[in-house]
Amino acid sequence: MPLVPVKCTSCGGVLKVDQTSETAICSYCKTPFVIEKAINNYHVTNKITAGTVNISGFDEKAALTHARNLCKNKEFKQARNLLVKTIETCPTSGEAYLLMVMVDYGIDTQENLARHAVPLNKSKSFKYAMQYLDENGRKALENAEKTIRSRIEKEISALNAQHQNTWAPNTPQGARLLWLKAKRNKIAAAKEAEFKKIRSLGMATGFGLRVRLATTAVLFVVIFLLSALFSDAITLEILFLMIFVSVFLAVFLGIPAVLPVNEAIKNNLLSKVKRADDQTHQIAMEQHSLFNKKTQLEARIKALRKLIST
């Protein structure tokens, strides 16, 4: 399979291909080309006859021009492949490193470098571009970097002012946050007070029942003592009647009378607790919404500061 040197019609890269094939793909820029045209392109450029091998004739200028066109068309993957080959062949090409910076950030033209949102020095190729570019190129890249950083610093200042004007204690939203916090604490204290009343009510109800049962027992004792002292005067019917009346007074009047009252008080206290829970939920929702806005603003400021930290 005879191999002949050809020159890519897009990037100018020199490579070897099978001359019996009709088409091939450039290993530099990944662009397909017609082999016959590429052979003619190589012969015209290098002024040699067919069959002569000379793979040292890499056309840096043509490769950089094609890389710029690829960036302009937003074909950054192909541009990167071409620039990698260019840098391998011409490791001191400042223009190649500059284009690699553009590829890293998806910038289509050099005019748009200063419009990028992130400082350019985050690219690994930035320092090599600054090292190998000529004076005008370095100055243009420095100005683009300064413009980006200046714009970020202005945005940070504006966001800081917005944060101060929005969330300081003397601002409406800042004061609202403080009021919501105080209101929530007040509701929590009131809720705890209601719970204490409910617990004390349960203790009082239990104590009242025990007192009434003890009173009933005392009444039985008194009845039996009276029956023993006045056994002649008190008949069996009168004794049973006295027992029935004491039990009726203690059980059917005393105990049922206190339970409905205590239950009503308890229900009233529980309704107050429920209202406190509803108010707490509403306040928590509003606090969450306000805190989200505040947190997003603070996170944006932090992210921007991190961008210009180095």
Secondary structure in CASP SS format (residue, H / E / C, confidence):
PFRMAT SS
TARGET T0000
AUTHOR 0000-0000-0000
METHOD secondary structure of the structure
MODEL  1
M C 1.00
P C 1.00
L E 1.00
V E 1.00
P E 1.00
V E 1.00
K E 1.00
C C 1.00
T C 1.00
S C 1.00
C C 1.00
G C 1.00
G C 1.00
V E 1.00
L E 1.00
K E 1.00
V E 1.00
D E 1.00
Q C 1.00
T C 1.00
S C 1.00
E C 1.00
T E 1.00
A E 1.00
I E 1.00
C C 1.00
S C 1.00
Y C 1.00
C C 1.00
K C 1.00
T C 1.00
P E 1.00
F E 1.00
V E 1.00
I H 1.00
E H 1.00
K H 1.00
A H 1.00
I H 1.00
N H 1.00
N H 1.00
Y H 1.00
H H 1.00
V H 1.00
T H 1.00
N H 1.00
K C 1.00
I C 1.00
T C 1.00
A C 1.00
G C 1.00
T C 1.00
V C 1.00
N C 1.00
I C 1.00
S C 1.00
G C 1.00
F C 1.00
D C 1.00
E H 1.00
K H 1.00
A H 1.00
A H 1.00
L H 1.00
T H 1.00
H H 1.00
A H 1.00
R H 1.00
N H 1.00
L H 1.00
C H 1.00
K H 1.00
N C 1.00
K C 1.00
E C 1.00
F H 1.00
K H 1.00
Q H 1.00
A H 1.00
R H 1.00
N H 1.00
L H 1.00
L H 1.00
V H 1.00
K H 1.00
T H 1.00
I H 1.00
E H 1.00
T H 1.00
C C 1.00
P C 1.00
T C 1.00
S C 1.00
G H 1.00
E H 1.00
A H 1.00
Y H 1.00
L H 1.00
L H 1.00
M H 1.00
V H 1.00
M H 1.00
V H 1.00
D H 1.00
Y H 1.00
G C 1.00
I C 1.00
D C 1.00
T C 1.00
Q H 1.00
E H 1.00
N H 1.00
L H 1.00
A H 1.00
R H 1.00
H C 1.00
A C 1.00
V C 1.00
P C 1.00
L H 1.00
N H 1.00
K H 1.00
S C 1.00
K C 1.00
S C 1.00
F H 1.00
K H 1.00
Y H 1.00
A H 1.00
M H 1.00
Q H 1.00
Y H 1.00
L C 1.00
D C 1.00
E H 1.00
N H 1.00
G H 1.00
R H 1.00
K H 1.00
A H 1.00
L H 1.00
E H 1.00
N H 1.00
A H 1.00
E H 1.00
K H 1.00
T H 1.00
I H 1.00
R H 1.00
S H 1.00
R H 1.00
I H 1.00
E H 1.00
K H 1.00
E H 1.00
I H 1.00
S H 1.00
A H 1.00
L H 1.00
N H 1.00
A H 1.00
Q H 1.00
H H 1.00
Q H 1.00
N H 1.00
T H 1.00
W H 1.00
A C 1.00
P C 1.00
N C 1.00
T C 1.00
P H 1.00
Q H 1.00
G H 1.00
A H 1.00
R H 1.00
L H 1.00
L H 1.00
W H 1.00
L H 1.00
K H 1.00
A H 1.00
K H 1.00
R H 1.00
N H 1.00
K H 1.00
I H 1.00
A H 1.00
A H 1.00
A H 1.00
K H 1.00
E H 1.00
A H 1.00
E H 1.00
F H 1.00
K H 1.00
K H 1.00
I H 1.00
R H 1.00
S H 1.00
L H 1.00
G H 1.00
M H 1.00
A H 1.00
T H 1.00
G H 1.00
F H 1.00
G H 1.00
L H 1.00
R H 1.00
V H 1.00
R H 1.00
L H 1.00
A H 1.00
T H 1.00
T H 1.00
A H 1.00
V H 1.00
L H 1.00
F H 1.00
V H 1.00
V H 1.00
I H 1.00
F H 1.00
L H 1.00
L H 1.00
S H 1.00
A H 1.00
L H 1.00
F C 1.00
S C 1.00
D C 1.00
A C 1.00
I C 1.00
T C 1.00
L H 1.00
E H 1.00
I H 1.00
L H 1.00
F H 1.00
L H 1.00
M H 1.00
I H 1.00
F H 1.00
V H 1.00
S H 1.00
V H 1.00
F H 1.00
L H 1.00
A H 1.00
V H 1.00
F H 1.00
L H 1.00
G H 1.00
I H 1.00
P H 1.00
A H 1.00
V H 1.00
L H 1.00
P H 1.00
V H 1.00
N H 1.00
E H 1.00
A H 1.00
I H 1.00
K H 1.00
N H 1.00
N H 1.00
L H 1.00
L H 1.00
S H 1.00
K H 1.00
V H 1.00
K H 1.00
R H 1.00
A H 1.00
D H 1.00
D H 1.00
Q H 1.00
T H 1.00
H H 1.00
Q H 1.00
I H 1.00
A H 1.00
M H 1.00
E H 1.00
Q H 1.00
H H 1.00
S H 1.00
L H 1.00
F H 1.00
N H 1.00
K H 1.00
K H 1.00
T H 1.00
Q H 1.00
L H 1.00
E H 1.00
A H 1.00
R H 1.00
I H 1.00
K H 1.00
A H 1.00
L H 1.00
R H 1.00
K H 1.00
L H 1.00
I C 1.00
S C 1.00
T C 1.00
END
